[in-house]
Amino acid sequence: MNIAGLCALVITAAALLYIFYLPEEVYVGPKKTRAAYLRERKDVVYENLRDLNFEYKAGKVPDVDYQSLKSSLQDEAAMLLAEIARLEAAAMSKKTK
């Protein structure tokens, strides 16, 4: 085996080790609660509503599509708000007990 082949083998082994090595402890971030997920989703839905409104005013979305998309986003926002309220009420009732 020549020097170039040996260097290629060492570089390949180092690259594979770097890619596939898993440390003992992996930080995955804070654990999300259902309420936190719902709040994030609510923010996304509100942002989508703002974007849809902008696109409609710019003339990029037909009226029929706008009404349909707006209605579905508003329905989803209402569902999210209701579930957030339900979770917060349940958390408050646990605290008062």
RADAGI-V891804 format. One record per pair of residues at least 6 apart in sequence whose ideal C-beta (glycine too) atoms are under 6 Angstrom apart, sorted by the first residue. I is the first residue (numbers start at 1). GAP is how many residues later the second one is. Records with the same first field share a line. If there is no record, write none. Layout:
I->GAP / GAP
//
This chain:
35->52
38->42 / 45 / 46
41->39
42->38
45->28 / 31 / 32
48->25
49->24
52->17
55->6
56->10
//
